[in-house]
Amino acid sequence: MQPMHRQVFLLATAQALFQIVSVLVMTIGGLAGSILAPSPEWATAPIAAMFLGTAVSTVPASIWMTRVGRRIGFVAGAGLGTLGGLLAAAGMLTSSLTLLCLGTFLAGTYQGFAQFYRFAAAEVASSAFKPRAISLVLAGGVVAALVGPLLARLGGDLLQPAYTASFLFLAVTSLLAVGVLWGVNVPRSVDTAEDKAAARPLKDIVRQPTYLVALFGAVTGYGVMILAMTATPLAMVHHNHGLGATATVIQLHVLGMFLPSFFTGSLIARFGVLRIMFAGIVLLTGHVLFSLSGTGFYSFTAALILLGVGWNFLYVGGTNLLTRTYHTAEKGKAQATNDLTIFLVGLLASLSAGVLQNTIGWQSLNLAMLPWLALAALAIIWLGRKGDPAAVAAVA
């Protein structure tokens, strides 16, 4: 195996382990929170705490890794995930929502570091292999789709109080990731004086039309996905579906998120980034339409699968498009700003999911997404017609 391919494989394995942690929290975070929360509106607080941890850690993680290297940062992040799982389990044992949220907050800081796996893949890959490397790393989430909901379900009643064992599984999974990440070797970029002198201010990078559309596309995919995914377990319980049915729907949703990654890179190479991102908008619109078709098991299943695939096209496409907008000396601040914005939106979406589900209901919640999706579609069309050099390359 070539060194480049070996590094992508290790990053994909680490991605699988990290996504197991993320999917596990998304599957049972709201259910565990509902046991400890003083009112139903606070049920999704553990999920919101995870996204808060990600938002808080993203910029420091990026800056720190430019100094110490990817491997040290990635290992430290997985270590925080291990501690987070133990604290969340302690929160269930002591009936402390605060301790549970602190645990998921640390799991979120793990996510803050892990979000850079896909950028690390781009850094070790050749130009021709870069789109595929990004998508293959994200494809590690296929394992998470199978294992994450399974661990959540197995751990639900394995120990009492409920879900204690699920969070212990989270700690063990994070610890396994520490071992995998010790093998990661992403060459540290050495910026010359000329590179540093040529580096643009952040505002100049962000003002690029291509950067803005890449960011807005990824934010749309992530925000819509988190809002619907966080609300799904609560909505399914409200409509008399059990934990087994809920875990199955989340499992199929996460498969929809990551299974396309095996070919998303090839689709981007063939049809261009902007067309794939636009297809993601169409698929997310399909999710909304299926959510309006009813509240039976198959309506939830079809909607959540489309939600996953739509997210994949927008997120992989947005990441690929973003890498065309900055130079090596600018990558730390450009990547951190992108991911910080994404996870701030994710935080707001996860916080509002419980409130919206309990006030306006599942179908109205999804219907409210249509104007957001329409704006994203218009932004992609606008960039394609603008003639920006990166956009022209993205369409070609």
N, C-alpha and C positions, 0 to 999 in steps of 0.2 A: 504494500500500500504506500503510495506516495505521501511524503510529509504533509502536503496540503490537504489531501483527502483524509489522512489520519486526524488532523486537527479538526476538520469539519465533523468527522465522526464523533470525536470526543465532545465537541460543543453540542452536537445533536443529542448525545446521551445525557449531557448535563441539562439540556433544554427539557428533555423528557422528565427528568427527576424534578426539576423546578416546576414544570407545569402540573405534575401530580400534586404538588403542594398547593398551587393556585386553584386547581380544579376542586381539590378536596375542600378548601375553604369556601369556594363558591357554592358547592353542593350542600354543605351542612352549616355554614356560617350563620345564615339567617335562621335556620331551625334551632341551632344551639342558642343563638341570641334570643329567640322567642321564649326560651325556657327561663332565661335570666332577666330579660328586659322588663322594666316597670310598666311599659305599654307597648302595643303592637307596632307603633311607629318606630320604635328603637330596635326592632328585631334585626335589622340589617346593619346595626352598628359595628359588629365584628368585621363585616365585609368592607364597610367604609373605612375602618381603622387600617385594614390591609392596604387600601389605596392611598390613605394618608401616609403610611410608612413609605410607600413607593414614591409618592410625590416629594416627600421631605428628603429622601436619600438619593434621588436621581442625579441632581447636580453635584453634590459632594462626591458621589461615587465616580462620576465621569472625571472630575478634576483630579481626584486622588489617583485614579488608575493611569492618568497621563504621567504621573510622577513615579508610581511604584510598579506599573505594569498590570496587564490584564489578569494574570494568574493570581497574584496576591489579592487583588480586589475580588475576584470571583470566589476564591476560597473563603475570604472573610464574609462575603454575603451569605454563602451556604451555612457558615457557622452561626450567623444571626438567625437563620431559618430554624436551625436545630434548637437554639434557645427559645425561639418563639413557640415551637410546638410544645415544649415542656411547660412553658408559662400558660399557654392556652389550656392544656390538660389540667394544670393546677387551678385555673379559673373555674373549670367545670366541677372539680372536686370540692372547691370552697364556695361554690355558688356566687362567684364574683364576676360580674359583667366587665368590670374595669380590668381585672387580670386577664380575662379572656381577650378583651380588645387589645391589651398590651402585647399579648402573644401574637395575635394576628397582625398587629402593627409591625412587629419584628419580622414576621413572614413577608410583610410588604417591603421591608428594607432589603430582604433577600431578593425580592422581585426587582427592586431598584437596580441592583447589580446585574441580575440575570438578563434584564432587557438588553444589555449590551452584548450578549452572546451573538446576536445576529450581525452586529457591526464587526465583532471580532472575526466572524466568518468571512465577511467582505474584505477584511484586512489581510487574511492569510491566503485568499483566493486570487487567481489570475483574473484579468479583466473579463475574459470570456466566460469564466466559471463563476463569477461573482453573483449574478442573479440566481443561479442554481444553488450556490452555497448558502445564500440567505434562506431560500425556500426549504432546503434540506434540513437546516438547523431547526427551523420552525416545524418541520415535519416530525421532529422528536415528540411533538405534542400528541401524535397518534397513540403512543404508549400511554400518555397521561389520560387520554380519552377512555382507554380500557381499564386502567388501573385506578385512577383517581376516584371516580364514583364507586368503584368496587370497595376500595379501602374505607371510603366514607360510610358505605352501607354495612360492611363487616364490623367496623368499629362502633357503629351506632349503639348496639346493645351488648357489646362484648364485655364492657365494664360499666359499672354504675358509679356516678350518674351517667346518663346517656351522652354519647359522643366523646367521652374521655379517651377511649382507646383510639378513636379517629385522629385526635390531635397528637397522640403518642406515635402513631404511624407517620404523621407529618414530620416529627422530629427525626425519626429513623431515616426517612427518605432524604431529608436535608443532609444528614450525616453521610449517607452514601455519596451524595453529590460532592462533598468535600474531597473524598477519595478520587473521584473521576477528574475533578478540576486540577488536581496536582499534576496531571499529565498534559495540561494545556500549555502550549508554548506559542504565544502570539508575539512576533518580533516587535520590540518597542520602536516606534518611529523616532528617528533622530532628525530634528528640525535644524537646518542650518540658519545662520544669521540672516541670510537672504530670505529663507522661508518665513521666519518670524517677522521680518520687516514687511513682507508682502501680505501677511495675514490681515484680513479686513476686520473692522469692528463688527461686533455681533449684529448691530442694527442694519448694517449693509448686507450681511448674509441673509438675515430674516426677511428683508424687504424684497428679495428676489421673487418674482412671480412663481417660479418653479418651486422654491422652498415653501412659499405660502400655500400653494395648492397641495404639495406633498403632505404638509403638516395638516391641513384641513381635511384631506382625504383620510389620513390615518386617525385623526381625532374623531371624525364622523363614524368610521367603522368601529372604533373602540368604544366611543360613548354610547352609540345605539346598542352595541352588543352587550356592554356591561349593564345598561339600564334594563334590557329585556332579560338577560341571564340571571341577574340578581333577583328580579321579581318573579321569575318562573317557579322556584320551589314554593314560595308563598302563595302564588296564584293556584298552583296545582293542589296544594293542601286545602285552599279555600274552596276549590271545586271537587273536593272529596277524592283526590288521588293520593295513594299511599307513598311511603318513602321509596319502595321498590320501583314504582312507576316513575317517580320524580328522578331517581338516580339513572334510570334507563334513558329518559329524555335528555338529561344533562350529558350522559355518555355519548349519545348520538350527536348532540350538538357539538361537543368537543371534537369528535371525529370529523364533523363537517368543517370545523375550524382548521384542522391540521392535515387531514388526509389529502386535500388538494395540493398541499405544499410539494408533493412528489412531482407535480407537473406544472405548478404555477410559474416557476422560473422558465420553463420551456415555452409556456404560453406568452410570457412577457417578451422573450426573445423573438417569437414569431409574430405577435400582433402588436407589440408595443405596450408600454406601461399604462398610458392613458386609457387605452381601450379596455385593458383588464380592470383598471380602477372603475371605469364606468360600468362594466359588467357587474362589479361588486355592488354598486348602487342599485342596479336592477334587481339583484338577488335579495338585497335587504328590503326593497319594496315588496318583493314576493313574500318575505317573512311577515310584513305588516298585513298583507292581504290574507294569508293563512291564519293569522291570529284573530282576524275578524270572522273567520268561518265557523268558529265555535270554541268550546272549552273542553272537548273530549280529548282523549289520549292522543289520537292521530292528528288532531289539529295542532296540539302542542308540539308533537314530534316533527311534523312537516315544517312548521314555522321555525323551530329551533335549528333544524338542519340547514335551512336556507340562511338563517342568521349567521351560522358558523361559516359557511362557504363565502357569503358576502363579506364578512369580516376578513377572511383570508385574502381575498383579492384586493381589498382596499389597503390592508396592513402591509402585506408583502410588496404590493405595488408602490405604496407610499414610501416605504423604507428604501426600495430600489431607486425611486425618483430622488429622494433626499440625498443619497450618496453622490449625486451628480452636481450638487450645489455648493460644495465646500472643498477646500484643499486640505492636505494632511495636517498642516499647522492649525487649522480651524476646526478639526473634527470634534475636539472635546466640547467646546461651547455650542457647536451646531447640533450635535447629537443630544447633548443634555437639555438644551432648550426644547427640542422636539419632544423628547420623552417626558420632560417635566409637564409640558402642556397637555400631552395625552393623558397622563395620570391624574392631573388636576381635574380634567373633565371626567375621568373614570371615578374619581372620588365624589364629585358632585352627582354623577349618575347613580352610584351605589347608595349614597345618602338619600337621594330622592326616590329611589325605587320602592322602598317600604311605604313611604308616605303616599306616593301616587297609587300604589296597589291598594292601599286601604281606603283611599278617598275616591278615586275615579274608576278604579278597576282595571283589569288586564287589557281589555280591548281598547278602551279610551287611551290608556298609557301608550299603546303601540300606534294608535292613530295619530297621536301628537308628534310622532317621529317624521311624518311625511314632509312637512316644510323643511326640516333640517336636511333630509335626503335630497330634496329638490335643489337646495342651495349648493350642496356638494356637486351634484350633477352639472349645474350651470358653471361652477368654478372649473371643472375638468374640461368642459366644452370650450370655455373662454381661453384656457391655457393652450389648448390644442390649436386654436385659431390665431393666437397672439404672435406666434413665430419666434418665441424664445428659443435660443439654441438647444438648451437641455430638453425643452418640450418637443422640438422637432426631432431630436434623437430618440425621444421616448415614443413617438408615434411611428417612427421608421421601423 
